[in-house]
């Protein structure tokens, strides 16, 4: 790394090293649209309107699923869905802290899951791509590479969260008899959480139509006879859809932009194109801490590549693990446990993965595990302790929301409230990893759990030139 060539490359190519880091462009492009959807009020209206209309019998699973899908809304989920869930529970005579618990479990405890892929999938798989390219330069990121796994988390975790909330957490809280909730209820009602007027309802209808238009556009570009630019006609099998997968970043951006614009135009939050530009600018401004992180992550990965440490550590580590004769599922369980322990002290999932991926991803590739499967295992482990560690960025916010309903509620009470979810999600996630690798289920469309490194990649990437 201190050779003349590498020092010159580090300093001369510094701007290019940053801008060429795959997650940067992916996340910023999607954020341009997501910022409009969030700041126009679309995400809040979807969450609030959905919760308000829930039947009492389906309250718990529906709030958990809404929390799961609210990962697209970033921090808006915490400030909108959690207080609203508490208020709805109190209005039907149930303990509001149970509403806080199930909403928080869906938003943060099941952070590895989702129904529809979004910007976080692009971020994590974007970090995976350069790590995999240390051994296989031809590896390309698949934005849907974790979809089947994240969807399965939503399907499997929902009944678990339902049972824990209704049979474990809420009975321990006791019967709700009111008291200590006047401030919380008044603040929630004055903020209008979940209360949709005629303009907001019209906006949601228009947003739905805009979503159908965007989906129809990309379907036409993929399947229209004689004009399908999102199909690689020269390829065979799943590789034919490679242009479609690559275009999903633009699809997500246009989907969020179109639906946010349609909603805002009807609701009055978007009056002209200037409002759209302002929202986009505010959204990108909020990404400044992420860009700082990416600057160091990009150079860390680049120098790892220049030094050949990544392939060397991967080969040596793979040889050591192969000598232990451990089944592949147990290797991924080990990764899950490591990421979950680190989650207790380091809250940022992307920061941990930026440091771990350059070693873990190539090492497991040499053992036959695909980069997508490795990423899914890490994400599962990273989610388990999110809701019980006070070091999580939103833990204090949720604690304050609980204290509005019960002023004596402390950190220990908060951990005890969420611990049953954390334990159940941890055990279930571990079993899912074992099953996924054991049965070799695909992790997403065009993303198998197994991996076979090309012979050419092995011969070129593990060569270390002596000084």
C-alpha positions in Angstrom: 0.0 0.0 0.0 3.0 2.3 0.5 4.4 1.7 -3.0 4.8 4.6 -5.3 1.9 3.4 -7.6 -0.6 2.8 -4.8 0.1 6.1 -3.0 -0.3 7.9 -6.3 -3.5 6.0 -7.0 -4.9 6.8 -3.5 -4.4 10.5 -3.9 -5.0 11.0 -7.6 -8.1 8.7 -7.9 -9.7 9.8 -4.6 -12.7 11.4 -6.3 -13.1 8.5 -8.6 -12.8 6.0 -5.7 -15.7 7.6 -4.0 -18.0 8.1 -6.9 -17.3 4.5 -8.2 -18.4 2.9 -4.9 -21.6 1.0 -6.0 -23.9 1.7 -3.1 -23.4 5.5 -3.4 -25.1 5.9 -6.7 -27.8 3.3 -6.0 -28.9 4.8 -2.7 -28.8 8.5 -3.9 -30.8 7.8 -7.0 -33.5 6.0 -5.0 -33.5 8.7 -2.4 -34.4 11.4 -4.9 -37.8 9.7 -5.3 -38.2 8.5 -1.7 -37.6 12.0 -0.4 -40.6 13.3 -2.4 -42.8 10.4 -1.2 -41.8 11.0 2.4 -42.0 14.8 2.5 -45.2 15.0 0.5 -46.9 13.1 3.3 -47.5 9.9 1.3 -45.7 7.5 3.6 -47.4 9.0 6.7 -50.8 8.9 5.1 -50.3 5.2 4.0 -49.3 4.2 7.6 -51.9 6.3 9.4 -54.8 5.5 7.1 -54.0 1.8 7.2 -53.9 1.7 11.0 -57.0 3.7 11.5 -59.2 1.3 9.5 -57.9 -1.9 11.1 -60.5 -4.2 12.7 -59.8 -5.0 16.4 -59.2 -8.7 15.7 -56.5 -8.0 13.1 -54.9 -5.1 14.9 -51.7 -6.8 16.0 -50.6 -8.6 12.8 -51.6 -5.7 10.6 -49.6 -3.2 12.7 -46.6 -5.5 12.6 -46.9 -5.8 8.8 -47.3 -2.1 8.4 -44.2 -1.6 10.5 -42.3 -4.1 8.3 -43.3 -2.3 5.1 -42.5 1.1 6.7 -38.8 0.4 6.2 -39.1 2.4 3.0 -40.2 5.4 5.1 -37.0 5.6 7.1 -37.3 7.4 10.4 -40.9 8.6 9.6 -42.0 5.1 10.7 -40.8 5.8 14.3 -42.5 9.2 14.6 -45.7 8.3 12.9 -46.5 4.6 13.3 -45.4 4.0 16.9 -47.4 6.8 18.6 -50.4 6.1 16.4 -50.3 2.3 17.2 -50.3 3.2 20.9 -53.3 5.5 20.5 -55.3 3.0 18.4 -54.7 0.3 21.1 -55.8 2.7 23.8 -59.0 3.6 21.9 -60.1 0.0 21.7 -59.4 -0.6 25.4 -56.1 -2.4 25.0 -52.8 -1.4 26.6 -51.1 1.3 24.5 -47.6 0.0 25.4 -48.5 -3.3 23.6 -49.1 -1.1 20.5 -45.7 0.5 20.9 -44.1 -2.9 21.3 -45.6 -4.6 18.2 -44.9 -1.5 16.0 -41.3 -1.2 17.3 -40.8 -5.0 16.7 -42.0 -4.6 13.1 -40.0 -1.5 12.3 -36.7 -2.4 14.0 -36.8 -6.0 15.3 -37.7 -7.4 11.9 -35.4 -4.9 10.1 -34.1 -7.7 7.9 -37.5 -8.4 6.4 -39.8 -6.6 4.0 -42.6 -7.3 1.5 -41.3 -5.2 -1.3 -37.5 -4.5 -1.9 -36.4 -0.9 -1.3 -33.4 1.4 -0.7 -32.0 -0.6 2.2 -31.7 -3.7 0.0 -29.8 -1.7 -2.5 -27.5 -0.3 0.2 -26.6 -3.7 1.7 -26.2 -5.6 -1.6 -24.3 -2.6 -3.0 -21.7 -3.0 -0.2 -21.6 -6.8 -1.0 -20.8 -6.3 -4.7 -17.3 -4.8 -4.4 -16.5 -7.3 -1.7 -17.5 -10.2 -4.1 -15.5 -8.6 -6.9 -12.3 -9.0 -4.9 -12.5 -12.7 -6.1 -14.9 -12.5 -9.0 -14.6 -9.2 -11.0 -17.6 -10.2 -13.1 -20.0 -10.3 -10.1 -22.9 -7.8 -10.6 -25.3 -6.6 -7.9 -28.8 -7.9 -8.1 -31.2 -5.5 -6.4 -33.7 -8.3 -5.8 -31.0 -10.6 -4.5 -32.5 -11.0 -1.0 -36.2 -10.7 -1.9 -37.4 -14.3 -1.2 -35.6 -14.3 2.1 -36.9 -10.9 3.3 -40.4 -11.8 2.2 -40.1 -15.1 4.1 -39.2 -13.1 7.2 -42.4 -11.1 6.9 -44.5 -14.2 6.5 -42.9 -16.2 9.3 -42.4 -13.4 11.8 -45.9 -12.0 11.6 -47.7 -14.9 13.4 -44.8 -15.0 15.9 -45.2 -11.3 16.7 -48.9 -11.8 16.9 -48.6 -14.6 19.5 -46.0 -12.8 21.6 -48.0 -9.5 21.7 -51.4 -11.0 22.6 -50.2 -13.9 24.7 -47.0 -12.8 26.4 -46.4 -9.0 26.3 -49.9 -7.6 26.8 -50.9 -10.0 29.7 -47.7 -9.0 31.5 -48.7 -5.3 31.1 -52.1 -5.9 32.7 -55.4 -4.4 31.9 -55.4 -0.8 30.5 -57.5 1.4 32.7 -56.3 4.8 31.4 -54.4 7.3 33.3 -51.1 9.0 32.4 -52.1 9.1 28.8 -53.7 12.5 28.5 -50.6 14.1 27.1 -49.9 11.4 24.7 -53.4 11.2 23.4 -53.7 14.9 23.1 -50.4 15.2 21.2 -51.4 12.4 18.8 -54.8 13.8 18.1 -53.5 17.4 17.7 -51.0 16.1 15.2 -53.7 14.5 13.2 -51.9 11.1 13.1 -53.9 8.8 10.9 -56.8 11.2 10.3 -57.2 11.6 6.5 -59.3 14.4 5.1 -60.9 14.4 1.6 -57.7 15.8 0.0 -55.5 13.1 1.5 -57.9 10.3 0.4 -57.9 11.7 -3.1 -54.2 11.9 -3.0 -53.9 8.2 -2.0 -56.2 7.3 -5.0 -54.0 9.3 -7.4 -50.9 7.8 -5.9 -52.3 4.3 -6.6 -53.0 5.2 -10.2 -49.4 6.7 -10.5 -48.0 3.4 -9.1 -49.9 1.4 -11.7 -48.6 3.6 -14.5 -45.0 3.2 -13.4 -45.4 -0.6 -13.0 -47.1 -0.8 -16.4 -44.3 1.2 -18.0 -41.6 -1.1 -16.8 -43.7 -4.2 -17.7 -44.0 -2.9 -21.2 -40.3 -2.2 -21.5 -39.7 -5.8 -20.4 -42.3 -7.8 -22.3 -43.5 -5.7 -25.2 -43.1 -7.7 -28.4 -40.4 -6.3 -30.7 -39.4 -3.6 -28.2 -38.1 -4.9 -24.9 -34.9 -2.9 -23.9 -35.0 -4.5 -20.5 -34.4 -8.0 -21.9 -31.0 -9.3 -23.0 -32.0 -11.3 -26.0 -28.5 -12.7 -26.5 -28.4 -14.3 -23.1 -30.1 -17.5 -21.9 -32.1 -18.4 -18.8 -32.3 -16.0 -15.9 -29.5 -13.9 -17.3 -32.0 -12.6 -19.9 -33.5 -10.5 -17.1 -30.2 -8.8 -16.1 -31.1 -5.4 -17.7 -34.4 -5.5 -15.8 -32.7 -6.1 -12.5 -30.3 -3.3 -13.2 -33.2 -0.9 -14.1 -35.0 -1.6 -10.8 -33.0 1.3 -9.2 -34.6 3.7 -11.7 -37.9 1.9 -11.2 -37.9 2.5 -7.4 -36.9 6.1 -7.9 -39.7 6.8 -10.4 -42.2 4.9 -8.4 -41.6 6.9 -5.2 -41.4 10.2 -7.2 -44.6 9.6 -9.2 -46.6 8.5 -6.3 -45.3 11.2 -4.0 -46.0 13.9 -6.6 -49.5 12.6 -7.3 -50.3 12.5 -3.6 -48.8 15.9 -2.9 -50.6 17.6 -5.8 -53.9 16.4 -4.4 -53.1 16.9 -0.7 -51.7 20.4 -1.3 -48.1 19.6 -0.1 -46.8 19.9 -3.7 -47.9 23.1 -5.4 -45.2 23.4 -8.1 -42.1 21.9 -9.4 -40.2 24.0 -6.9 -41.6 22.0 -4.1 -40.4 18.8 -5.7 -36.9 20.2 -6.1 -36.9 21.4 -2.5 -38.0 17.9 -1.2 -35.3 16.2 -3.3 -32.7 18.6 -2.0 -33.8 18.0 1.6 -33.7 14.3 1.1 -30.2 14.3 -0.3 -29.1 16.7 2.5 -30.2 14.1 5.0 -27.9 11.6 3.3 -24.8 13.7 4.2 -23.8 11.4 7.1 -24.1 8.4 4.8 -21.9 10.1 2.2 -19.2 10.6 4.9 -19.4 6.9 5.8 -19.3 5.9 2.2 -16.1 8.0 1.6 -14.2 5.9 4.2 -15.9 2.7 3.3 -15.0 3.2 -0.4 -11.3 3.8 0.3 -11.2 0.9 2.8 -12.6 -1.5 0.2 -10.3 0.0 -2.5 -7.1 -0.4 -0.4 -8.2 -3.9 0.6 -8.3 -4.7 -3.1 -4.9 -3.1 -3.9 -3.2 -4.9 -1.0 -4.6 -8.3 -2.0 -5.4 -8.8 1.7 -9.0 -9.7 0.9 -8.2 -12.7 -1.3 -5.4 -13.9 1.0 -7.5 -13.7 4.1 -10.4 -15.3 2.3 -8.3 -18.2 1.1 -6.6 -18.7 4.4 -9.9 -18.4 6.3 -11.6 -20.7 3.9 -8.9 -23.3 4.3 -9.1 -23.1 8.1 -12.9 -23.4 8.1 -12.8 -26.3 5.5 -10.4 -28.1 7.9 -13.0 -27.9 10.6 -15.4 -29.9 8.4 -18.3 -27.8 9.5 -21.5 -27.9 7.5 -22.1 -24.7 5.5 -25.3 -23.9 7.5 -23.3 -23.7 10.7 -20.8 -21.3 9.1 -23.6 -18.9 8.3 -25.0 -19.3 11.8 -21.6 -18.2 13.0 -21.9 -15.1 10.9 -25.4 -14.4 12.2 -24.2 -14.7 15.8 -21.2 -12.4 15.2 -23.3 -9.7 13.5 -25.9 -9.9 16.3 -23.3 -9.4 19.0 -21.8 -6.5 17.2 -25.3 -5.0 16.9 -25.3 -4.5 20.7 -22.5 -1.9 20.5 -22.6 -0.6 16.8 -26.0 0.5 15.6 -25.2 1.2 11.9 -25.8 -1.9 9.8 -24.1 -0.5 6.8 -21.0 0.6 8.8 -20.5 -3.0 10.2 -21.1 -4.6 6.8 -18.6 -2.2 5.1 -15.9 -3.5 7.5 -16.9 -7.2 7.5 -17.9 -7.8 3.8 -14.4 -7.6 2.2 -13.3 -10.6 4.3 -16.5 -12.6 5.0 -18.0 -12.5 1.5 -15.0 -13.8 -0.5 -14.2 -16.3 2.2 -17.7 -17.9 2.0 -17.7 -17.7 -1.8 -14.7 -20.0 -1.7 -16.7 -22.4 0.4 -19.6 -22.3 -2.0 -21.9 -19.7 -0.4 -23.3 -17.0 -2.7 -22.7 -13.3 -1.8 -26.5 -12.8 -1.6 -26.9 -15.7 1.0 -24.0 -14.2 3.0 -25.7 -10.8 3.0 -29.0 -12.3 4.1 -27.4 -14.1 7.0 -25.6 -10.9 8.1 -28.9 -8.9 7.9 -30.7 -11.4 9.9 -28.2 -11.3 12.7 -28.0 -7.5 12.6 -31.8 -7.2 13.3 -32.1 -9.4 16.4 -30.9 -7.0 19.1 -32.0 -3.7 17.5 -35.0 -3.4 19.9 -33.2 -4.2 23.1 -29.9 -2.3 22.9 -30.0 1.3 24.4 -27.3 2.2 21.9 -29.8 2.0 19.0 -30.3 5.4 17.6 -34.1 5.3 18.0 -34.3 3.5 21.3 -34.4 6.8 23.4 -37.2 8.1 21.1 -39.3 5.0 21.6 -38.6 5.1 25.4 -39.9 8.7 25.5 -43.1 7.6 23.7 -43.7 4.9 26.3 -43.2 7.4 29.1 -46.0 9.5 27.8 -48.3 6.7 28.6 -46.5 5.4 31.7 -44.2 8.1 33.3 -42.4 5.5 35.4 -41.4 3.4 32.4 -37.5 3.1 32.3 -34.8 1.6 30.3 -35.0 -1.8 32.1 -38.8 -1.9 31.5 -38.2 -1.1 27.8 -35.7 -3.9 27.4 -38.0 -6.3 29.3 -40.9 -5.3 27.0 -39.0 -6.1 23.8 -36.9 -9.0 24.9 -39.5 -11.7 24.0 -39.6 -10.5 20.4 -35.8 -10.4 20.2 -35.4 -14.0 21.6 -38.1 -15.4 19.3 -36.8 -13.6 16.2 -33.3 -14.7 17.0 -34.2 -18.4 17.3 -36.5 -18.3 14.2 -33.9 -16.5 12.1 -31.2 -19.0 13.0 -33.5 -21.9 12.0 -34.4 -20.1 8.7 -30.7 -19.8 7.9 -30.1 -23.5 8.6 -33.1 -24.4 6.4 -32.2 -22.0 3.6 -28.7 -23.3 3.1 -29.6 -26.9 3.9 -32.2 -27.0 1.2 -30.4 -24.6 -1.2 -33.4 -22.4 -1.6 -32.8 -19.3 -3.8 -32.3 -16.1 -1.8 -34.0 -14.0 -4.5 -34.9 -14.0 -8.2 -31.8 -15.1 -10.0 -29.8 -15.3 -6.7 -29.1 -18.9 -5.6 -27.9 -19.8 -2.1 -24.9 -21.7 -3.5 -22.0 -20.3 -5.5 -19.3 -21.7 -7.7 -16.4 -19.4 -8.3 -15.2 -19.2 -12.0 -11.9 -21.0 -12.5 -10.4 -17.9 -14.2 -11.4 -15.7 -11.2 -9.6 -18.1 -8.8 -6.4 -18.1 -10.9 -6.2 -14.4 -11.2 -7.5 -13.0 -8.0 -5.5 -15.0 -5.5 -2.1 -14.2 -7.1 0.1 -12.0 -4.9 3.0 -10.4 -6.6 6.2 -10.3 -4.4 7.8 -6.9 -3.9 
